[in-house]
Amino acid sequence: MRADPRALRFGAAITTLVLISVLVTESFWLLAAQAVVFALGAHRRSPYAMLFKVLVRSDPTETEDARPPRFAQGVGLAFAVVGLVGFAAGITPLALAATAAALLAAFLNAAFGFCLGCETYLLIRRLLPAANMEVSK
């Protein structure tokens, strides 16, 4: 499956705004909503990418492998879950730190096109040859 890099950056920009809002408001529910978006992006297609497709009707001039961005969405989901646990347990510093880490990754992608989760995925594939064989099956 292929992904439109423009849609990925669009999604990262929206994610950046949502996570900034979570930090400002300390909203459990807003972070929960973003966690759902991360989960959908990790397993299927991100709602933000679908919104991009509705707003921008031109076909991409280039695409990229969807596996690294899906992995990145999974990493975002992990940080969001840690943040949710922090909010639920009353450990606000944990919640805010996890949210800030996810925000940093989203901002890097939105502003500079650098996907930290994607690069991590590629590094894991290089370091673990068995992971390469599993993916190619």
N, C-alpha and C positions, 0 to 999 in steps of 0.2 A: 504494500500500500504506500502511496505517495502523499506528501503534505505540501501545501502552499506556504512558503516561508513568510509571505506577507500576512497570512492569517495567523501564523504562530506569533509574530510580533504584535499584531493587533490584540490577540488574546493576552499576551504578556502585559500590554499597556493597560488593558482593563483590569487584569489581576493586580497590577501595581496600584491602581486607584482603589480597588476593593481592599487590599491589604493595608494601605495607608489609612483608609477609613476604619479598619479594625483597630489599628494602633491608636487612633485618635479617640474612638468611641469605646474601646474595650468591649466590643460587641461579640458575645459568644455566637449569636445567631447569624451574624454576617460572616463570621469565620466558618460556621457550619455550612452556609450556602456555598462559600468558596470551596470547601472540602468536597461538596457534591460535584462542583464543576471539575475539580481535579480528578475525582473518581471517574467521571464520564470521559474526560480527556485521556485517562490512562487506559480505559477499556474499549472505548468506541471513538467518538468524535466530540471534541469540546464544543459546548454550546456557544462559546465565543467565536470559534471557527465557523460554525454554522451562521452566526449573525454576520460575520465578515462576508460570507458567500452571498447573503441576501443584499448587503449594502454595496458590495463591489462585485459587479457582474462580469468583469473581464477575466479571461482565463489566465492562469499564471504563465509567465515566460519560462520559469524553471520550477522544478519541484525537488523535494528531498525525501529521503527515507523517513517514514513515519515512526519507526521504532525508537530512535533516540528521543524525539519529543514526547512520545508516550511514556517512556521511562522517566523523563523529567516531570511529567504530570504526576506520576506515582511518587516521586520524591517530594513534590509539593504537597501531595496528599498526606504523606508521612509527617511532614512538618505541621500541616494543618491539624492533624489528629493529636499531635503532641500539644499544640496550642489549645485545642478543645479540652484535652485532659487537664491542662493547667488551669483554664478558666473554671471547669467543673469542680476541680479540687480546691479552688481558692488560691492557687499558686500563680498569681497574676504575673510575676516576673518571668516564670517559665512560659506562660502563654504569649507574652509580649516578645520574648527572645525567639521563640519558634516562629512567630509571625514575622518578625523582623528578618530572620534568615530567609524565609520564603520570599519576602519582599525584595531583598537584595538580589536574589536569583531572577525574579521576575523583572526587576528594573534593569539588570544587565542585559537581558534579552530585549526588552522594549526599547531601551535607549541605544544600545550598541550592537544588537544582533548576536550577542554572545550568550549561548544557552549553556549554563553551567551544568544542568542535568544531562544535556546531550553529550557534552564533553566527558562527563563521568561515565556515561554509558559506553562511549567509544574506548575510554581507558580500560574499563572492565573487560571489554571484548578483546583488547590487545593483551591484557595480562592473564586472562583465563582462556586458553585455547579451547577448553571443553565447552565454554559458553558459545564459541563460534560454531561448533558442530551442532549444538542444541538448536541454535537459531536457524541454521541452514536446512534442518530436516523439514 
